[in-house]
């Protein structure tokens, strides 16, 4: 938007504001009203200093509120001078030029900086006027901070075990022990059942080996959902999945952890539980504690499904030995004979599933086994169906809260999208301006000045601008349906280029040109090679 177009839009907004104000307002003065005030002030001053003239409250009010200053034979309306400070009254026609020059002078500062600067020179420029101008400044829209993202507006729902699984890595490099540096977190989306594995590296071979172990135990999911890390897109992972051609690998959006929300929350729980386990056991050997953490996580209540992941997976509560039977702790030590334990287990209150079968009833053995299997299968089905209902209720709550916080946007609305740090240079704007081209089932297709963005966006990722800074029809005609990534769009809109950071992962002190930083003539920074020793600083 050029300055002329911006000025025309600003004047239209001010005209609409003036129509809503009273006719005797002092903040918005046309040129005619401004000149009338000067003449009224002259008359009031004459009346007050002339004996015998009838004086009114209006005359006193005019003199108390206004004064006249002549500059280059031109009379200007000012506020009565106090402490050698001169504050001018300005007309509507002067507003844009004053705001525009002030805004540029203070480096595109916000409302508070603008207000502070203008108050030192002018007395009738309101915050309402300042905000009307700031909402039209494209540079400010690009650099302004965005509110914290809210809820995911499209929760993922699946109705059966192994229909979707999520996988992620927890970085434990700062606490590496016995060669282990990462934790693989594998979670079934319906039951929330997690499997944890200690990894020595992020190499694809090791991840593939652990996935193979999980698949051969629980089967392969129809969809494996991972982030965009290179450890999950390697050819070896793809080769592993070729053994199960029905498995589809999907990836979340780059640097958008909300698309991995469930497993990200599980990561946080695992980290907290692991920290507690190490503190209680006074041990730094976290790989040894992973199995305990896995069991604790799976047997604990999950608020999303309304039961523990263990119950959703196996149809019964997780047992922890005789403690699950409900025997007092001080009595456990007195049980030494197998017959004593069997008597307790055969009691009705401790035998809900009728899992103990009389070995002497040979005639009913096969039938009883079938009944037990059928009953267990029925329990599993019921638990999973109830889990589905709980997940649906949770999804409805999330959607309702998200809709309350984020109103739907119409086609043609100008919005801003946050640009990740790695996709922009240091001196580039933090936001990209775009216009909504299409809305499909809650997802927004966006068009920028350089083309359509490839990905669709949810409402929570967009911040609407208060003014229409971009014209949809003009952008669509110029883009010619060309699709680009967010990084490409950010690079095209910036004079500084695209990539924000360049870093190396050297382990040999960056001595040679194998170091990517040294190769391009740059010094290593704090983000390079995990703070290892370096000779390129």
Secondary structure, DSSP 8 states (H G I E B T S, - for coil): --HHHHHHHHHHHHHHHHHHS-TT-SSS--HHHHHHHHHHHHHHHHHHHSTT----HHHHHHHHH-EEEEETTEEEEE---BTTB--B---HHHHHHHHHHHHHHTTS--HHHHHHHHHTTBSS--HHHHHHHHTT-HHHHHHS--------SS-----STTSEEEEEEEE-GGG-BTTB-EEEEEEETTT--EEEEEES---HHHHHHHHHHHHHHH---SEEEE-S-GGGSSHHHHHHHTTSTT-EEEE--TT-GGGGHHHHHHHHHHHHHHHHHHHHHT---HHHHHHHHHHHHHHSEETTTTEEHHHHHHSS----GGGGGT--HHHHTT--SHHHHHHHHTSGGG-TT-----TT-HHHHHHHHHHHHHHHHHHHHHHHHHHHHHHHHHHHHHHHHHHHHS----TT-EEEEE--GGGS-TTS-SEEEEEEEEEETTEEEEEETTEEESS-B-GGG-EE-SS--S-HHHHHHHHTT-EE-HHHHHHHT-SS-S--------SSTT-STTSHHHHTT----TTSGGG---S--
